Amino acid sequence: MKQKVNLLDVVALTQEILDRDLSLGQVGTVVELLAPDVYEVEFTDNEGRAFAELALRADQLLVLHYEPAMA
């Protein structure tokens, strides 16, 4: 099943991005919709300071959910 990624979704990386020092599971926020299935994702530290922002494909992301899905 293909997941839908929306603006401001909290997402986790499904793969490492070594050239940007981003680990598998690193959490970021979708800040821009660039093209079909391509998103600008911002990664911040615990103080809210951005340390990386890059374009990622939907297959590199897992949308995180904080509430149960409605049945």
C-alpha positions in Angstrom: 0.0 0.0 0.0 1.4 3.4 -1.0 1.4 5.9 1.8 0.2 9.5 1.4 2.7 12.1 2.5 1.3 15.6 3.3 2.8 19.0 4.1 3.9 19.2 7.8 3.8 15.4 8.3 6.4 14.1 10.7 8.4 11.5 8.9 11.3 9.1 9.6 14.0 8.0 7.1 13.8 4.5 5.8 17.5 4.6 4.8 20.7 6.2 5.8 21.9 9.3 3.9 25.6 9.2 4.7 26.7 12.3 2.8 24.3 14.3 5.0 25.1 12.4 8.3 21.4 11.3 8.5 20.7 7.9 10.1 18.1 5.3 9.5 15.1 6.4 11.5 16.1 10.1 11.7 12.9 12.2 12.3 12.1 15.3 10.3 9.1 17.4 9.0 7.8 17.8 5.5 8.1 21.5 4.7 7.5 21.6 1.0 5.9 19.5 -1.7 8.3 19.7 -4.6 6.9 17.3 -7.2 4.8 14.1 -7.2 6.3 11.9 -4.5 9.2 14.3 -3.8 9.3 16.4 -0.6 11.6 18.9 1.1 12.2 17.6 4.6 13.7 19.6 7.4 15.6 17.9 10.3 16.0 19.8 13.6 17.7 19.1 16.9 15.9 19.1 20.3 16.3 22.9 20.5 14.5 23.4 17.1 17.6 24.3 15.2 17.7 23.0 11.6 20.7 20.9 10.8 19.7 19.5 7.5 17.1 20.2 4.8 16.9 18.1 1.6 14.6 16.7 -1.1 13.5 13.1 -0.5 11.3 10.7 -2.4 8.3 9.2 -0.7 9.9 5.7 -0.7 12.7 7.1 1.6 10.1 8.2 4.2 7.8 6.7 6.7 5.0 8.9 7.9 4.7 8.8 11.7 1.3 8.7 13.5 0.6 9.9 17.0 -3.1 8.8 17.2 -4.8 5.6 16.2 -6.1 5.3 12.7 -9.9 5.6 12.3 -11.4 2.3 11.2 
